[in-house]
Amino acid sequence: MRSTLPAWPLAALAWGVSCGAVPPESPAAAAGDAAADFARAVGPRSFGFPQDHGPHPQFRHEWWYFTGNLDGAGGERFGFELTFFRYALAPPSDAEPPGASAWRTREIYLAHFAITDVAAHRFRFAEKVSRAALGLAGARTTPLEVWIDDWKLADAGAAAPAGGVWKLEAAQPGYALELELHPTAAPVLNGESGLSRKSSRSASYYYSMPRVAVRGRLTRGGEPLAVRGLAWFDREWGSGDLAASQAGWDWFALQLDDGTTLMFYALRARDGSRDPHSAGTWVERSGAARPVADADVAIAVLDHWTSDDGARYPAGWRIRVASLGLDVTVHPVLADQELRTRPRYWEGAVDVSGAREGRPVGGRGYVELVGYAR
């Protein structure tokens, strides 16, 4: 549930960077009919890896989403987010008009890169947007590569049990990240065998790799630091939007120190209630996964944080899952981890503490909060 980019603002942004790229008569350009000619997620499908790590151009949008917690050799701690979004302005087609410009494109890419520097009490973010033309941005399956300019996810060319070793690279003023990612288990299919229903009329295909070992280098203020840690990879594609009655969501990705993980997205209705399509996935230490239904999860907000311009976000939670014997509290490592991007949202590193089946348990994770800011 990681689409921080609802279709309407992203479509507006798309026209801003690729004026004239799509003919006016294109269904993708018609208001209210943006997904008419795109493939839809309507039922379970067969997944294949590593092929499904690559792009799915027949769908309107998709994303490759990495978050994680890193530790330096000197005790430094960082959180990071690097995510790539592909958005199609029109369905793929072999036909191009005579004399079409090399700048012409049917897709745009957008990426967000954020660093939480815990000891410095500092959060920094950056974004890039580009048309998929002239090699400026794009995605390919073999070898896997997703990029905008010098920000990229790429196959490192090394074999691994879960489908290879990847590289992740990005830089912004003050911080640069170069990581090697080692998936430790096969992808976990969320929802109904990978079909994740967001409303009665909208669904996506969604899988996660909730424990990806990472190591590499984080450069801070020109000084390189060796880091290692644990990342979470989310992969999702589809062509639909949230329902008109839905205002946003709270997404939790918790990596517990007993080797288990919990993902849960709480969809919020505009009247303040929780939408019954909220759902998640629990993964045992063995890798066995099972769905977590909306009725299984109780979430109580413990605190709030308000940005300088008045956006008010939850900032602490108690999460209970009776069927798992799980009762934990989740706290941000920094209150301000808001990305003032297009659109604005809060996404940041968190600590977890509590109990599972009567035994103490701790952990780390990431939380995403969408729909709270104007």
C-alpha positions in Angstrom: 0.0 0.0 0.0 2.7 2.4 -0.9 1.3 4.7 -3.6 2.1 8.0 -2.0 1.1 9.5 -5.4 -2.6 9.5 -6.0 -3.4 9.7 -9.7 -4.8 13.3 -9.8 -1.7 15.2 -8.5 0.7 12.9 -10.4 -1.2 13.3 -13.6 -1.0 17.1 -13.2 2.7 16.9 -12.5 3.1 14.7 -15.6 1.6 17.3 -17.9 3.9 19.8 -16.3 7.1 17.9 -17.4 5.9 16.4 -20.6 3.6 18.9 -22.3 2.5 17.6 -25.7 3.8 14.1 -25.1 0.4 12.5 -25.4 -2.2 13.4 -28.0 -5.2 15.3 -26.6 -7.6 12.5 -27.8 -5.7 9.9 -25.6 -7.8 8.2 -23.0 -5.1 8.9 -20.5 -5.6 12.6 -21.0 -9.4 12.5 -20.6 -10.5 13.7 -17.1 -12.3 10.9 -15.2 -11.3 8.3 -17.7 -7.5 8.0 -17.1 -7.4 4.2 -16.8 -9.8 3.3 -19.5 -7.3 1.5 -21.8 -4.9 0.2 -19.2 -4.8 -3.3 -17.7 -6.5 -3.8 -14.4 -5.8 -5.9 -11.4 -9.1 -7.9 -11.2 -8.1 -11.3 -9.9 -5.2 -13.4 -8.7 -2.3 -13.9 -11.1 0.8 -16.1 -11.3 3.9 -14.2 -10.2 7.3 -15.0 -11.6 10.7 -13.8 -10.3 12.9 -12.1 -11.2 10.6 -11.1 -14.1 8.1 -9.3 -11.9 10.8 -7.2 -10.3 10.8 -5.4 -13.7 8.3 -2.9 -15.2 4.6 -3.7 -16.1 3.9 -1.0 -18.8 0.4 -2.3 -19.5 -0.7 -0.9 -16.1 -1.0 2.8 -15.5 1.3 3.1 -12.4 3.7 1.1 -10.3 6.5 1.7 -7.8 9.7 0.2 -6.3 9.8 1.2 -2.7 12.7 0.8 -0.3 12.8 1.8 3.4 15.2 0.7 6.1 17.3 1.3 9.2 21.1 1.5 9.0 23.8 1.4 11.7 27.4 2.8 11.4 30.4 1.2 12.9 30.7 4.1 15.4 27.1 3.7 16.7 25.5 6.1 14.2 21.9 5.3 13.2 20.1 6.4 10.1 16.8 5.7 8.4 16.4 5.8 4.6 13.8 5.9 1.9 14.4 5.6 -1.8 11.4 5.0 -4.0 10.8 5.1 -7.8 7.4 5.7 -9.3 6.4 5.0 -12.9 3.3 6.8 -14.2 1.9 6.3 -17.7 0.2 9.1 -19.6 -1.1 6.7 -22.2 -1.2 3.0 -22.8 1.9 1.5 -24.6 1.7 1.6 -28.3 4.0 0.7 -31.2 2.5 3.5 -33.3 4.2 6.9 -33.2 3.3 9.8 -35.5 5.7 10.6 -38.3 8.5 12.9 -37.2 7.8 12.4 -33.5 10.3 14.2 -31.3 12.9 12.2 -29.4 11.6 14.0 -26.3 8.1 12.4 -26.8 7.1 10.0 -24.0 4.1 8.1 -22.7 5.6 7.7 -19.2 7.1 9.8 -16.5 9.2 8.7 -13.5 9.4 10.3 -10.1 11.6 9.4 -7.2 11.9 10.4 -3.5 15.1 10.0 -1.4 15.1 10.7 2.3 17.6 10.3 5.2 16.8 10.3 8.9 20.0 11.2 10.8 19.0 10.2 14.3 21.9 11.5 16.3 21.9 14.9 14.5 18.1 15.1 14.9 18.0 15.9 11.2 15.7 14.8 8.4 16.5 15.5 4.7 14.6 14.7 1.6 14.8 15.3 -2.2 12.8 14.4 -5.2 13.4 14.0 -9.0 10.9 13.8 -11.9 11.7 13.1 -15.5 10.1 11.9 -18.7 11.1 8.4 -19.9 12.9 9.7 -23.0 16.5 10.0 -24.1 17.6 7.7 -21.4 16.8 10.2 -18.7 14.6 7.8 -16.7 13.2 4.3 -17.2 13.0 0.7 -16.1 14.0 -2.6 -17.6 13.8 -6.2 -16.5 16.9 -7.9 -17.8 19.2 -7.0 -16.1 17.0 -5.2 -13.6 17.4 -1.5 -13.6 15.2 1.4 -12.5 16.6 4.9 -12.7 16.1 8.7 -12.8 19.4 10.4 -13.7 22.0 9.1 -11.2 19.5 7.7 -8.7 19.1 4.0 -9.5 18.2 0.5 -8.5 20.3 -2.0 -10.4 21.2 -5.7 -10.6 24.7 -6.1 -9.2 25.3 -9.2 -11.3 25.7 -11.6 -8.4 23.6 -14.7 -7.6 21.6 -15.0 -4.4 18.9 -17.5 -3.2 16.1 -14.9 -3.4 16.9 -13.7 -7.0 20.2 -11.8 -7.0 22.1 -9.0 -5.3 21.0 -5.4 -6.1 22.6 -2.0 -5.9 20.8 1.2 -4.7 22.3 4.6 -5.2 21.1 8.2 -4.6 22.5 11.6 -3.6 21.2 14.9 -2.3 22.9 17.9 -0.7 24.7 16.7 2.4 23.9 12.9 2.0 24.7 10.2 -0.5 23.8 6.5 -0.3 25.4 3.5 -2.0 24.0 0.2 -0.8 24.3 -3.5 -1.7 21.0 -5.3 -1.1 20.8 -9.1 -0.3 17.3 -10.4 -0.2 17.1 -13.1 2.4 13.9 -14.9 1.4 11.4 -15.2 -1.5 8.9 -12.4 -2.0 5.8 -12.5 0.1 2.5 -12.0 -1.8 0.1 -9.7 0.0 -3.7 -9.9 -0.1 -5.3 -12.7 -2.0 -2.3 -14.4 -3.6 -0.9 -11.0 -4.5 -4.1 -9.3 -5.3 -4.5 -6.4 -2.9 -8.1 -4.9 -2.8 -8.2 -1.2 -1.8 -12.0 -0.8 -2.4 -14.9 -2.5 -4.0 -13.8 -1.3 -7.4 -10.0 -0.9 -7.1 -7.1 -3.4 -6.5 -3.4 -3.7 -7.3 -0.8 -6.5 -7.4 1.4 -6.2 -4.4 4.3 -8.2 -3.0 6.9 -7.4 -0.3 10.4 -8.5 0.6 10.3 -7.6 4.3 13.8 -8.5 5.4 16.5 -7.4 2.9 20.0 -7.3 4.4 21.9 -4.2 3.3 25.5 -2.9 3.6 27.4 -0.2 2.0 28.3 3.5 2.4 26.5 6.6 3.5 28.3 9.8 2.9 27.4 12.6 5.3 28.8 16.1 4.7 31.5 14.6 2.5 32.6 12.0 5.1 31.9 8.3 4.1 30.5 6.0 6.8 30.3 2.2 6.4 26.8 1.1 7.3 24.7 -2.1 7.4 21.2 -2.8 8.4 17.8 -4.1 7.3 15.6 -2.8 4.5 12.0 -3.5 3.4 11.1 -3.7 -0.3 7.6 -3.1 -1.5 6.5 -3.6 -5.1 3.1 -2.7 -6.4 1.3 -2.0 -9.7 -2.2 -1.3 -10.9 -4.4 1.2 -12.7 -7.0 2.2 -10.2 -7.3 5.0 -7.5 -8.6 5.1 -4.0 -12.4 5.4 -3.7 -13.9 8.8 -3.4 -14.9 8.0 0.2 -11.2 7.3 1.2 -9.0 10.1 2.5 -5.6 8.3 2.8 -3.9 5.6 4.8 -1.4 4.7 7.6 1.1 2.0 6.6 3.1 0.1 9.1 6.1 -2.1 8.3 7.5 -3.6 11.5 10.6 -5.9 11.6 10.7 -7.6 15.0 13.8 -8.8 16.6 12.5 -12.4 16.9 12.6 -12.6 13.1 8.9 -12.0 12.4 7.4 -9.1 10.4 4.1 -7.3 10.3 2.8 -5.1 7.5 -0.6 -3.4 7.8 -2.2 -0.5 6.0 -5.1 1.2 7.7 -7.2 2.9 5.0 -9.0 6.0 6.3 -12.4 7.0 5.3 -13.3 10.7 5.0 -15.6 10.5 8.0 -12.6 9.5 10.2 -13.5 5.8 10.4 -11.3 2.9 9.2 -12.2 1.5 5.8 -12.9 -2.3 6.0 -10.5 -2.9 3.0 -7.6 -2.3 5.4 -5.4 -5.3 5.5 -1.9 -6.7 6.1 0.5 -9.6 6.2 2.2 -11.4 9.0 5.5 -13.3 8.2 6.9 -15.9 10.6 10.7 -16.3 11.1 10.5 -19.4 8.9 9.1 -17.2 6.0 5.6 -18.6 6.2 3.1 -15.8 5.6 -0.6 -15.3 6.4 -3.0 -12.5 5.8 -4.1 -10.1 8.6 -7.7 -8.8 8.2 -9.0 -5.5 9.3 -10.9 -6.9 12.2 -7.8 -8.6 13.6 -6.0 -5.3 14.3 -6.6 -2.6 16.9 -4.6 0.7 16.5 -4.7 3.4 19.1 -2.9 6.8 18.4 -0.8 7.8 21.4 0.5 11.2 20.3 0.5 13.7 17.5 3.0 16.0 15.7 2.1 19.2 13.9 4.2 20.7 11.1 5.0 24.5 11.0 2.1 25.1 8.6 -0.5 23.1 10.6 -0.5 19.6 9.1 -1.2 17.3 12.1 0.0 13.7 12.0 -0.2 10.8 14.4 3.1 10.3 16.2 2.9 7.1 18.3 0.7 4.1 18.2 -0.3 1.0 20.2 -0.9 -1.9 17.9 -2.6 -5.1 19.0 -3.2 -8.2 17.0 -5.1 -10.6 19.2 -4.8 -13.6 16.8 -1.0 -13.2 17.0 -0.8 -12.4 20.7 1.0 -9.2 19.7 0.8 -6.0 21.7 3.4 -3.3 20.8 4.0 0.4 20.9 5.5 2.2 17.9 7.4 5.5 18.2 9.1 7.7 15.6 12.8 8.2 16.1 12.2 11.8 15.1 8.9 13.7 15.1 9.5 15.6 11.9 10.0 13.1 9.1 7.6 14.8 6.7 8.5 14.9 3.0 7.3 18.2 1.6 7.1 16.8 -1.9 4.2 16.6 -4.4 2.1 15.5 -2.6 3.2 15.9 1.0 3.3 12.9 3.3 5.1 11.7 6.4 7.3 8.6 6.2 9.9 7.8 8.8 11.9 5.4 10.9 10.3 4.0 14.1 11.2 1.9 17.1 9.0 -1.0 18.3 8.6 -2.4 21.8 6.1 -4.6 23.6 5.2 -8.3 23.9 4.3 -11.3 21.7 2.6 -14.2 23.4 3.6 -12.8 26.7 7.3 -12.5 25.9 9.1 -9.2 25.4 9.8 -8.2 21.8 11.4 -5.2 20.2 12.2 -4.1 16.7 12.4 -1.3 14.2 10.4 -0.3 11.1 8.9 2.4 9.0 5.6 4.1 9.0 3.9 6.1 6.1 1.1 8.6 6.7 -0.7 9.9 3.6 -3.6 12.3 3.4 -3.1 14.4 6.4 -1.5 17.5 4.7 -3.3 19.7 2.2 
